[in-house]
Amino acid sequence: MTNGGAALLEFRDVWVEYGDKVVLERVNLAIEAGEFVSVVGPSGAGKSTFLRLILGQEGPSRGQVLLDDTPLRPECSPDRGVVFQRYSVFPHLTALGNVLFGLECAQAPLAARLFGGARRKARNEAAAMLEAVGLGHSLDVYPAQMSGGMQQRLAVAQALVKHPRVLLLDEPFGALDPGIRLDMHELVGRLWQEHRLTVVMVTHDITEAFKLGTRVLAFDKRRHDPHAPNRYGATATYDVKLDRKAKAAGPPPELMRSEPAPVL
């Protein structure tokens, strides 16, 4: 739960099941506005499912996911932006066209914004966002002409131009070279503070999780049945709140272990 603040996102006894397969079970947690939540855990622990629930790509089988105390409907909305590991940009559009498309989808139909001051305002807003992510000199460049780091910066700009309240990051730096990844860490950290975002990031890199996050959630299964591996689902087995001193010290030893977390 939170430290006394108002919850922006809340999971109340959430389960996700596909037939006889249980992916998530008994997820109970709250996320405050402004938190940077890193989500870690082994493959198959439901991390991406957790992210899809927040995005609205699917709904829980049981329980509730709430945004501002209102149950989320299983549909995507501009108040939640997402950046995936693979660059989710349109190859036939320039950098400016990609960001404009995201803005126009969020605010109004394209045909209604083709002319006049509204179109100029949208273009200026898109250009300003590209400048903010370091692509101010690449407005007319197509994704195929960009490096991987540039394409990921473009994906971030495309997500942020819609002014989401929650930014979801699904392994956003996994395909990047180490040096470019460090640049993206700095960029995302700066944008999180400047735009006062709430960020939920899934990552397999525990060092990255503690470097960027103000809070780390570790998902895993508390119960295992070797004869029926799909019988039990994962949940948040550790919930670590961080301050600057804790972040500098690195992850606590129990999160570095490979064995499942203990039953609480």
N, C-alpha and C positions, 0 to 999 in steps of 0.2 A: 504493500500500500504506500501511500504518499506520506510525506512528513508534515501533514497538516494543511497542505495547500489544496486548492480545488483541482480535481482531476479533469484533465482534458479528454483523455481516453480511459475507458475502464472495461476490463474483462470480468464478467461475473459467471463463474462456474461454466466456462466454455469447453465444449467437447466438439471435436470434428471426427466424424466417422464416415467411411466409405464401405458400406456393406458390413462385413465382419472385421474390417481393418479399422483400428482406432489409431488416429494420428495424434490428436491432442486430447488430453483429459484434465478436468479440474483446473483449468487456468483461471486464476483469480489474481488480478493485479491492476494497478492504476498508474497512469503516466500523467505527470503534470505538464502544463504548458511551459515550454522553454527547455525541457530536458533533452539531452542527447543520449539516447538509449542504444547501447550496443547489444546485439543478440548473438550469442555464440552457442556451440554445441556440436555434437557429431552429426555426420550425414544421416538423414532420415529421422531427425529429432523434431521435425515440424516447424523449423525456423521460417521457411518460405511460406508455409501454410499460415503461420502467425501473421506474416506480412500481408498476405492476400486478404486475410480477414479485415485488417485495417484499411487496405485499399478499397475493399468492397468487391473484389473479384469473386468472392464466395461468402456464404454466411455460415454460422455455426450450426451443427446438428442439434446441439442443446446449449442452453445458456444465452447470454447476451453480450454483444460488443456495443458500447455506448460512446458517443461523441457529444460532449456537453450534456450528459444525462439523457440524450436522445438515442434510441437504438439505431444503429447503422443499418441501412438497407443494403442488400448485396448488389450494389452498383457503384461504378467509379464516379468521382466527383472532383471538380477543380480544387476543392479545399484540401485534397490529398494528392501531392505530386510524387512521382516515382522515377528513380534512375536505376536501370538494370546493369548487370555486368557487361552484357553485350549492348553495344551502342544502339539505343532505340531512336535513331534519327532517320529522316527520309532522304534516301540517296539522290532523288531527283530535285531536291530543293537546296538552295544555298543556305549558308548559316543563318542569314537574316530571314530567309523564307521559312526555315524550320522553326525559328522562335516566333515569328509572326503567326504561323499556323497554330502553335500551341496557345498563343494569346487569343486569337480569334475564335478558336473552339471554346475557350473558357468564357468569353465575354459576349459574343454575338456571332450570328452567321456571317460567313465571309462576304456574301453579296451585299450585306448591309453596311460594310465597312470599306468598300472599294474606293470611295471618292470622298473628297472634302477633308475637313479638319480632323475628323475621327481617324481617318486612315493615316494621316501624318502623325497624329499623336501615338497611334499604335506602333508605327515604324520607329519613332523616336524612343519609345519605351523598349522595344525589342533591341534596338541598337545599344541602348544604355545597359541592358542586361548582358549583352555580348561583351561590352567593355568591362563589366564587372567581373566576368569570368576569364578575362585576358584574351578575348577574341575580337577586340575592337577593330583590328586591322584585317579581319578575315570575313567581312560581311558578305562578300560575293563569292566566297570559296565554297566548293561542294565537298561533302563528306569524303568522297573518294580521294580528294586532294589533301586530306588532313591526316595527321598522325593519330595513333590511338588515344593519346592524351588530349589532343584537340577535340576529337570526337566526343570524348567523355565530358569535357568542359561544355561542349554544345548541348549534350543531353541534360546537364545540370541547368544550363540557361533555359532550355525548353521547359523544364519542370518548374523552375522558380518564377518565370515570367507570369505564370498564372496566379502568383501570390498565394500559394497553398499555406494552410495552417500547419500541416504535417508533411514533412518530406521523408519519403521512404527510400532507403538505399539497399538494394539487393546485391550483395557482393560487388559493389561498384568499382573497386580497384583491382579485382582479382586478375584481370588480363593485362595489367599495365606493368611496365618495367619498374624496378625499384626506385630509380630517380624520379620518374614521372609520378609514381604513387605518392612519394613524399610531397611533391608539388600539389597533388590533388588533396592530400591531407590538409595542407595549409589553406587551400582554397575553400574547402568545405567548412573547415573550422571558422574561417573568417566570415563566410556567408551566413553560417548559423548564428553568429553573434550579431552581425549587421542587420539581418532580417528578422531576428528574434524568432527563429523557427523552433518547432518541436521536431526532432529528428529521431527516426527509428532505423537503425542500420544492422543488417545481417552480414556477418563476416565469419570466415573460418580462421582468421588471423587474430589470435588472442592479444598479441601486442598492439595491433591496430585498434582493437576494441577498447583497451584501457588507455591508449593514447588519446583517442578522440572523444570517448564517452564521458558523461557525468554519472552514468549508471550502466552496469553490465548485468544482463540477464543470461543465465546459462540454462538452456533447455536440454532435458534428457528424460529417459524413462526411470521412474522410481520403482516400478515393478516389472519383472521379467518372467516370462514363462517359456522355457526352451522348447516346449512341445507345441506352443501356439504363439509364435513371435509377434503376431499382429493383435493379440488380445488386449494389450495395454498400450496406452498412448503416452506421449511426452508431456511435460509441464515445466514450469520455471522452477528448477531445483535450487538455484542460487540467485539472489537478487542483491547485488553489491552497489551501494551508493558511494560515489567517489568525491574526494576533494582534491585540491592541487597536490597536497602531500602524498595522498594515496596513489594518484595517477603517476607521480614521479617514481614511486616505489615499485610500480608494476603490479601484476595480478597476484592475489593471495595464493599460497601454495596449493590449497585444495582445488583451485580451478585449473591447475597445471596437471592434475592426475588424469590418467586415461580411463580408470575404472568408473562405473556409474556412481552418481551421487547417492548418499545414504537416504533411506526413507525417513522422512521427517514426520 
